[in-house]
Amino acid sequence: MALKTKKSLAKRLKATRTGKLVARKAGQNHFNSRDNARASLKKRGTRNVQIAPKTRSRFLPGTRTAR
């Protein structure tokens, strides 16, 4: 029987072609209008996520590890 993917983690992370995991930065969902320009610019983009290979294979089967 194949392992099931943890959907809560799969929705938050994206695996790139080289195998890196990328996630959105925290704090982007609401209360953004009160931020100044510097704070709102810092929220843009993504960040790399480090997960141990054992944990990765358990929660995200089918993704390969980074080169």
MODELLER restraints for C-alpha pairs under 7 A, 6 or more apart:
rsr = mdl.restraints
at = mdl.atoms
rsr.add(forms.Gaussian(group=physical.xy_distance, feature=features.Distance(at['CA:3:A'], at['CA:61:A']), mean=6.64, stdev=0.5))
rsr.add(forms.Gaussian(group=physical.xy_distance, feature=features.Distance(at['CA:5:A'], at['CA:59:A']), mean=5.68, stdev=0.5))
rsr.add(forms.Gaussian(group=physical.xy_distance, feature=features.Distance(at['CA:5:A'], at['CA:60:A']), mean=5.31, stdev=0.5))
rsr.add(forms.Gaussian(group=physical.xy_distance, feature=features.Distance(at['CA:5:A'], at['CA:61:A']), mean=6.15, stdev=0.5))
rsr.add(forms.Gaussian(group=physical.xy_distance, feature=features.Distance(at['CA:6:A'], at['CA:59:A']), mean=5.29, stdev=0.5))
rsr.add(forms.Gaussian(group=physical.xy_distance, feature=features.Distance(at['CA:6:A'], at['CA:60:A']), mean=6.58, stdev=0.5))
rsr.add(forms.Gaussian(group=physical.xy_distance, feature=features.Distance(at['CA:10:A'], at['CA:60:A']), mean=6.97, stdev=0.5))
rsr.add(forms.Gaussian(group=physical.xy_distance, feature=features.Distance(at['CA:12:A'], at['CA:23:A']), mean=6.13, stdev=0.5))
rsr.add(forms.Gaussian(group=physical.xy_distance, feature=features.Distance(at['CA:13:A'], at['CA:21:A']), mean=6.21, stdev=0.5))
rsr.add(forms.Gaussian(group=physical.xy_distance, feature=features.Distance(at['CA:13:A'], at['CA:22:A']), mean=5.62, stdev=0.5))
rsr.add(forms.Gaussian(group=physical.xy_distance, feature=features.Distance(at['CA:13:A'], at['CA:23:A']), mean=4.92, stdev=0.5))
rsr.add(forms.Gaussian(group=physical.xy_distance, feature=features.Distance(at['CA:14:A'], at['CA:21:A']), mean=5.59, stdev=0.5))
rsr.add(forms.Gaussian(group=physical.xy_distance, feature=features.Distance(at['CA:14:A'], at['CA:22:A']), mean=5.25, stdev=0.5))
rsr.add(forms.Gaussian(group=physical.xy_distance, feature=features.Distance(at['CA:14:A'], at['CA:23:A']), mean=6.53, stdev=0.5))
rsr.add(forms.Gaussian(group=physical.xy_distance, feature=features.Distance(at['CA:15:A'], at['CA:21:A']), mean=4.62, stdev=0.5))
rsr.add(forms.Gaussian(group=physical.xy_distance, feature=features.Distance(at['CA:15:A'], at['CA:22:A']), mean=6.35, stdev=0.5))
rsr.add(forms.Gaussian(group=physical.xy_distance, feature=features.Distance(at['CA:18:A'], at['CA:66:A']), mean=5.67, stdev=0.5))
rsr.add(forms.Gaussian(group=physical.xy_distance, feature=features.Distance(at['CA:18:A'], at['CA:67:A']), mean=6.38, stdev=0.5))
rsr.add(forms.Gaussian(group=physical.xy_distance, feature=features.Distance(at['CA:19:A'], at['CA:63:A']), mean=6.98, stdev=0.5))
rsr.add(forms.Gaussian(group=physical.xy_distance, feature=features.Distance(at['CA:19:A'], at['CA:64:A']), mean=5.49, stdev=0.5))
rsr.add(forms.Gaussian(group=physical.xy_distance, feature=features.Distance(at['CA:19:A'], at['CA:65:A']), mean=5.06, stdev=0.5))
rsr.add(forms.Gaussian(group=physical.xy_distance, feature=features.Distance(at['CA:19:A'], at['CA:66:A']), mean=4.07, stdev=0.5))
rsr.add(forms.Gaussian(group=physical.xy_distance, feature=features.Distance(at['CA:19:A'], at['CA:67:A']), mean=6.86, stdev=0.5))
rsr.add(forms.Gaussian(group=physical.xy_distance, feature=features.Distance(at['CA:20:A'], at['CA:66:A']), mean=5.19, stdev=0.5))
rsr.add(forms.Gaussian(group=physical.xy_distance, feature=features.Distance(at['CA:21:A'], at['CA:48:A']), mean=5.85, stdev=0.5))
rsr.add(forms.Gaussian(group=physical.xy_distance, feature=features.Distance(at['CA:21:A'], at['CA:49:A']), mean=5.37, stdev=0.5))
rsr.add(forms.Gaussian(group=physical.xy_distance, feature=features.Distance(at['CA:22:A'], at['CA:46:A']), mean=6.35, stdev=0.5))
rsr.add(forms.Gaussian(group=physical.xy_distance, feature=features.Distance(at['CA:22:A'], at['CA:47:A']), mean=5.66, stdev=0.5))
rsr.add(forms.Gaussian(group=physical.xy_distance, feature=features.Distance(at['CA:22:A'], at['CA:48:A']), mean=4.67, stdev=0.5))
rsr.add(forms.Gaussian(group=physical.xy_distance, feature=features.Distance(at['CA:22:A'], at['CA:49:A']), mean=5.81, stdev=0.5))
rsr.add(forms.Gaussian(group=physical.xy_distance, feature=features.Distance(at['CA:23:A'], at['CA:46:A']), mean=5.48, stdev=0.5))
rsr.add(forms.Gaussian(group=physical.xy_distance, feature=features.Distance(at['CA:23:A'], at['CA:47:A']), mean=5.49, stdev=0.5))
rsr.add(forms.Gaussian(group=physical.xy_distance, feature=features.Distance(at['CA:23:A'], at['CA:48:A']), mean=6.39, stdev=0.5))
rsr.add(forms.Gaussian(group=physical.xy_distance, feature=features.Distance(at['CA:23:A'], at['CA:49:A']), mean=6.73, stdev=0.5))
rsr.add(forms.Gaussian(group=physical.xy_distance, feature=features.Distance(at['CA:24:A'], at['CA:45:A']), mean=6.63, stdev=0.5))
rsr.add(forms.Gaussian(group=physical.xy_distance, feature=features.Distance(at['CA:24:A'], at['CA:46:A']), mean=4.53, stdev=0.5))
rsr.add(forms.Gaussian(group=physical.xy_distance, feature=features.Distance(at['CA:24:A'], at['CA:47:A']), mean=6.23, stdev=0.5))
rsr.add(forms.Gaussian(group=physical.xy_distance, feature=features.Distance(at['CA:25:A'], at['CA:43:A']), mean=6.10, stdev=0.5))
rsr.add(forms.Gaussian(group=physical.xy_distance, feature=features.Distance(at['CA:25:A'], at['CA:45:A']), mean=6.85, stdev=0.5))
rsr.add(forms.Gaussian(group=physical.xy_distance, feature=features.Distance(at['CA:25:A'], at['CA:46:A']), mean=5.54, stdev=0.5))
rsr.add(forms.Gaussian(group=physical.xy_distance, feature=features.Distance(at['CA:25:A'], at['CA:47:A']), mean=6.23, stdev=0.5))
rsr.add(forms.Gaussian(group=physical.xy_distance, feature=features.Distance(at['CA:28:A'], at['CA:43:A']), mean=6.36, stdev=0.5))
rsr.add(forms.Gaussian(group=physical.xy_distance, feature=features.Distance(at['CA:32:A'], at['CA:40:A']), mean=6.98, stdev=0.5))
